[in-house]
Amino acid sequence: MGPLAANAHVLTMRGDIILGSEVWIASNALILSGVTIGDGAVVGPGSVVVEDVPPYSIVVGNPARVVSKRFSNDVIAELLELRWWGFDPQQVESLRPLLERSDIAAFPAACRRCRGLPPKSHEQPRSAAAPMVAVTTGPASSDLAAQVVAAIARECPSFSAADMTIPFDRLGIDSFGMLTTRIHLEEAANKAIDNLQWADIATPADIVKTLGAAVATGHCPETGGRATERRRYILNMPQMALGGVSESWLFKEFGDIHWKMLAKGLGRRSHMLRDDSGERIYATFTRFQLNSTCPLATYRDNERVEFDASLSRYGAGIYFSEAAAKGESKSVRARPMSSFSKFGPPTSNTSLVKGLPEIPADCNIPVPSEFPEFGRDYRARRAQTLPPAIFECEYEIISSYDINGVGLLYFAAYPIINDICAARYAGRSFATDFSTLDRDVFCFGNSDPDDTLIYRLHRWTAANGSIEMESSISRKSDGNLMAHILTRNVLVDQSTPREEECPSAAT
């Protein structure tokens, strides 16, 4: 039985109240006697329940009415048939990673395996891969197990063959680590793991079984040359801001170029990108680095700027672009990195899960021989413990400005949020007298449009007209870290004519 809130009321006058298993009853709910709450049902806060509640239904109101079902009818029927709450404690513990996920899709199949039942027809993989079978203990199985151990050890150095049955959530490997582990394994084994099979994986031992049943696949042929994009602009008011070229515009333009190359390389328009289950996926920026040879304030209106960019990928899930915007005797280098995400249930920006696009046979996005250092640095940042904050403030999201077209916090908003909050610490002159030279944004999560953000300044070093800062942005609702930002700003000498050439500098 699920938790019963301390201030929920239970009355007994018309017979016993029967509570099923996995029932959740919220605060201040009133349940009349003689009522049966079906397995898996949810009673909303303050509800007055006067009649029986069907299994896996959500009821709210006075009197309580069914407002939705937790899952589809087919899933509900299977859960009622399997009755996972009757499993022995060891089996329930093995299911814990799936119980703690918001996606129910893989759970019934795992329950059937615990019961020793064959998978249902709709649970069979939809790719060309052979059905999942037991792996023998011969040399091939040993090789696969060694590959799995090696791949996981790259994310979790303490991992060994003795840990193969430990669930991934207890190994401390996050979603990005799981993505890179999958890529390493598919490349090492030269086999593709179907997305539906991957969703069923709970432990490293499951990966060995899945790889044993997968079929060999070749690398995507590189036809049609490199995925590239070229643009040219004469800077004018839409591209300018107070004191030079707009950093927000640069982020958006480089991001749009990255998106354009993704769509071209994958052979789909951006709104048609989907995974192999048909769900729409979105390119989400995980890192965005900007380096300029001169302060952005030195760019002037009517200056010609040429953009050139190329794209590469690591596996099917991680994409890198190398881009530059060259002006007159100065240039800006951008290095966006992205993966693909989709909304998980509930449809919230905090429930994003990793997704993978289908790679067409004629894909022209080149693949490096090993995981780029740029991505390895990102992975290291995810595990880094930030120093204590020297300044902290709240930031209220401006939905009409900070949120993008699919309802996510726009990656191009992070630099602006950083500078607004940094000016609260340093004063107005920071915003008017200093200009960006370098920016490195590491993105780890997203937020809902009505969230409040917590900005923290962890390091502020000012010397010789230069300010280097290290900051972070977190969600106030749950404290989760969303971004880690490194910035270098320099003092702009307003007495220097803007027409004067800026000497080049190493990036």
N, C-alpha and C positions, 0 to 999 in steps of 0.2 A: 504494500500500500504506500502511496506517496505521502508527502508531508501534510499535516493538518495544522493550519495556522493557529497560534495560541488563542486568538480572539475570534475564531470561527465558532458559531453556535450550533449545537446539535440538540434537537427536541425529540422526545420519545413519547408519543401519545397514540399513534395509529399503528404501532408495530415497530419492528426493528428497522433501523437504517442499515442498508447493506452497501458497503464500499468495496468496489472491485480493486484489483491490483493496478499499480502504476497510476493511481488517481491523485490529482493535485487540486487542493481546495485553498483558495486564497483568503486573505484577511476579511473579517466581517461578513462572511457568507453565512446564510441561515438555511439549514436543511430540515425540512419537516419530516416527521416520523413516517415510516412506511415507504420511504423513497429508496430506490436502488440507483447507485451511481456506477455506471458500467466501467469495465476495465479501460484504463488509459484516458478517462475523461478529465476535463479541466473545468472547474467551477470558478468563475471570475469573482473579483472582489466585490463585496456588498450584495451579492446575488441572493435571491430568495428562491430556493428550489422546492417546488411543490409537486413535481411529478418526476418519473424515472428519467435518467439521463442515458442516452445510448452510448455504447462504447466508443472511445476516441472522439467524442464530440466536445465542443467548447460551448459552454452556456454562460450567459450573463444576463443581468437585469432582474426586475421585480414585477411579475414573476419571471424566473429564469427561462430563457428561450435559447435554442440552439442557433448559434450565429455562424458556425462553420465546423468542418471536420478537420482533425489534425492531419489526416492523410487521405489518399484515395481509397475507394471502397475495396479495391483489390488488396492493397497493402494492409488495410484494417482486418480484412478477412484472414490474411495470412498470419498476422500478429496474434489474432485470437486463436488461430489453429496451433501456432507454435508455443504460445504461453511461456515466453522466455523467463518470466519471473519464477517459474518452477524449476529452473536449471539449478545444478549444484553450485556452490560458491566459486569453485575453480572455473567453471564455464562462464559464470557471470563476470568474473574478473577478466577472462580473456576477451569478453565482449565490451569491456569498459571503454576502449577508444572509440568504438562505434556508437555506444550509448551517449557519449559526450559530444558527438558531432551533431550538427544541425541537419545533415543530409541523411535521410532514412534509407536511401536506395540500396546501400550495401548491407544493411542490418539483417533483413530476412534471410538472405543467402547465407550469412555467417551463422545464423541460428540453425538453419537446416544442416549445415556442416556439423555443428555441435550435436545435433540429434542423429547424425549419421544418415540423413536423408539426401537423395539426389537433388540437384538443382532443378527448379521449375524451368519450363521451356523459355519463358521470358527473361530468365536470368542467364541464358547461354550467351557467350560473347557474340557481338554482332559483326566482328571483323572476320577476316579470312583465317584467323588463327584457329588451330585445332582446339577441341574442348580441353578444359583443364583436367589434367590427370596426375596421378601420384608419380613422383619422381623416384627412380631407382637409386640405389646407393653405389652405382658404378662410377667410372671415371668422369663421365659427363656431368653427373650430379655434383661430384666433388669440385669440378671446375666452376660450376655455377655458384656453389656456395662460397668458394674462394673469391669470386668476382663480387658477390654481394658484400662479403666482409670488407673487401678493399674499398668498395664504393662508399659504404656507410662510414668507414673509418676516416674518410676524407672530411666528413661533417662532424663526426664524433670520435676523436682520436682514441678514446679509451675503449671503443667497441672491439669485441673479439668474437670468435666463433661460439663461445659459451653463452653469448647474449642473443642468440638467434630467435628465441621465443619471447623476448621481452617486447611488449607493444611499443610502437614508435613514439607515442606521446610520453612514455616514461623514459625514453632515451634522450629527450630534450631536443629533438630535431623539428624545426618549424617548417612552415609550408614551403618557403624558398629552399630550404635544405632538402626537403623531399623532392622538389622539382629537379634540383641539380643531381641528386642521387639517381633519380629515374633516368636522366639524360646519360649519366656516366654508365649506368648498367646497360641501357639499350645499345650504346656505342660499343662497349666492351664485348657484349654477347652477340652483337650484330642481329638483334632481335627486337621487334616492336612489341610493347605491352599495350594491349587494348585499354582504353579509358575505363570501360566498365570493369575489366579485371583489376585495374589499378585501384579502383574505388573499394574493392573487396579486401585489399591488402591491409592487414593490421600489424603483422610482425615481419621481421626480416625473413623468417622461414617461409612465409607465404610468397615472398618474391621468388625464392628458389623454385617453388612449385609452379608459379606462373611462368617464369622464364623457361622451365622445362617443357611447357606445353606450347609456348609461342613459336611462331615460324620465323625463319631467317628473313631479313629484309636488307635491301641495299640502300646506300646513301642516296639522297635526292640528287639527281643529275643537275649540273649547273649549265643550263642552256640560256642563250640570249644575253650573256655577259652579266656584269655586276648590276645589282639593284642600286640605281643612282638617281639623283634629282638635282636640277640646277635652276636657280631663280636669280633675277636681277631687279634691283629697286633703285629709284632716286628718292632718298630720304626726304620725307615731307611731314606735315603735321600728324598724320595718322601713325607714323613710326617714331615720333619724337616725344620727349617728356621734358620736364624742367631740367635744364642743364645737359641735354644730349639725347642720344638714342634711348628709347624706352627699353629697359630690361624686361619688363613684362611682355612687350611685343616680341623681343628676341626669343624669349622662352616659348611663346605661342607659335612663332614662325618655325623655329627649329623643331618643335613638337609636331607641327602640321607636316613638315617635310618627312619626319620619321614615320608618321602615320601613312603618308602617301606612298612611301617606298614599301611599307609593310603590305598595303593593299595590292600594289602592283606585283610584288614578289609572290604573294599568296594567291593571285589571280581572282580576287574578290573585291567588290566595293566594301568600304569599311563597315557599313551597316549590315552587310551580308556575311560577315565573319562569324562562323559557328563551329562548335566542336562536333565530334562524330555522333553525339546524341541529339544534335539539332538545336542545342541551346546557344543563344547569342553570347559571344565573348567580347571583351573590350581590352584594348591595349592599355595597360596601366604602367606608368613610368615608375621604375624602382630607383633609378639614380639619374641625375641630370647635372653635368658639370659644365661650367662656363668659364673660359679663361680669355682675357683680352690683353693684347699687347699694350693698350693704353686705356685710361679711364673711359667709361662709356660717355662721360660728359664731353669728351673731345670730338665726338662725331657731330657734324653740323648738318643743318638742313640743306637739301639739294646736293648732298654728297652721294656719289654712286657706290652702291654696295652689291657685291656678287656673292650668292650663296652656292656652295657646292657640297654635296653629301653623298655618302655611300652606306650601304646596310650590310650587316652580316648576322648570322644567327648561330646559336649553340643548341643543338637538338631542335625540337619543335617549339620550345617554350620560352627561350631567352633571346632577345634581339638587341643588337648594338648598332649605333650609327656614328660615323665620324663625319663631322660637318664643320664648315668654316664660312664666315661672312667677312669678305675682304673689302675694306674701304680704301681710302686714299692714304697710303703709307701706314696703315694700321689694319688689324684683323681681330676677329673674335672666333675662338674655337669652341665648339659644343660637342659634348659626348653624351647623348641620351642612351639609356638602357631601359628596356621594358620587358614585361612578361604579359601573359593574358590572364584575365580574371572574369568571373561571372558571379552573378548574385546567387547566394545560397539562401535557403529558407531559414528564418524569415527574410523577405526581400529588404535588406537593410545594407547600408554602406559598410557596416561593421561586420557583415557576414559574407564578405567577398571570399571566394575560393578560387584556387588556381584552375585554369582551363588550358586546353591545347587546341590549336587550330589544325585542320586537315592540311597536310603539305601536298600540294599538287605534284604530279610526276615531272612536270617541266619547270619546277621551282628554280628561279635563278638567283636566289639569295645564297651567297657563298658561306661555307662552314669552316671555321678555323680548326686547326688540328688539336687544340686543347682549350680548356676554359680560359678566357682572357683574364689577365691580371686585373682589369677594371672590374670584372665581376667578382673575382676573389676578394678584392678590397671591400666591395659592398658586403659580401658575406661576413667578413671580419667585423665590419661596423655593426652589423646586426647583433653580434655577441658582445660588443664593447659596453662596459659600464661607464657611464658619463660621470664626470666630476661633479661635486656639489654645485648647486646654482648660486650665483652671486646676485641674481635679480630674477623676479618672477612676476608675471601679470596675466590677467585673463584677456582673451580676444573673442569677441562675439562675431561669428561668421556673418558676412553680408551676402545673403543668398544670391542676389542679383548680380554680384560681382565675383564672388569666390567659388561659386558652384558652376560646374560645366553642364553641357547639354544632356548628359545622362544622369545628372543628379549627384555626381561625385565632387568632392573638394578638388578643384582644378590644380594640377601640379604647378601651373604658372602662378598660382596665388601664394605659394610658399615664400618666395623672396620678398614679396610685398608685405606679407604678414610679419616676416622677420624684421624688415626695416621699420615698419610702424611701431612694433614693440621695442626695438632697439632705441628708437628715438625717445621713447618714454623713459628709458634709462639714461641716455646721454644728452638729451635736450634737442631742441629744434635745429640747432646748427649741424647736427649729424646729418639730417635729411637734406639740408641746403648746401653744405660746404663739402660733402664727401661724395665720391662716386665709386661704383662697383668696378673692381678689377678682376676678381676671381669669386666664383660661387660654386659650391658643391652641395647638392641636396640629395640626401639618402632618404627614400620614402619607404615606410614600413607598414602603413595602414591608411585607412580613410575614416571619414566621419559622416554622420548625417547632417543635413543642412541646418538643423536647429540645435546642433551641439555647440557647447562653449569649449574653446581651446585654452590650454595652459601653455604659455610661452615661458621658457626658462633660458637664461643666459648663463652659460657655464664658464666661459673664458672671454676676457676682453683685454687685449694687449695693444696699447697705443704708443707709437714711437715714430719720430721723424715724418710726421704727416701721414702715417699709415695706421689703420686699425684692423686687427685680426680678431675675429670673434668666433666662438663655438656656441651653438644654441640648439634647442630642441623644441618640438611641439608635441603635445600630448592631448588626448581627449580628457575633459574634466569628468565625464560620466563614469569612466572606469579606470582612468589613469594610464591607459595603454599608450605607449610611445608611437607616434605617427611619423616623425621625421627628425633627422639629425642634420644640421646645416652648418657648413663651414664657409665663412665669408671673409674677403679681404677688400677693404675700402681705402681709397687714398684721397687726400686733400687736393681739391682742384683749385689752382691759383687763378683767381678770377681776373688778375691783371695780365695774364698771358693771353695774347690774341688767339682766338679759337681757330683762325686760319693757319696758325703755325703748325708745322708738321710735328707729330709726336714720335720721338725715337722709338724704335722697336725694342721689345724686351723679351727675354726668354719666358716661355710659358711652362 
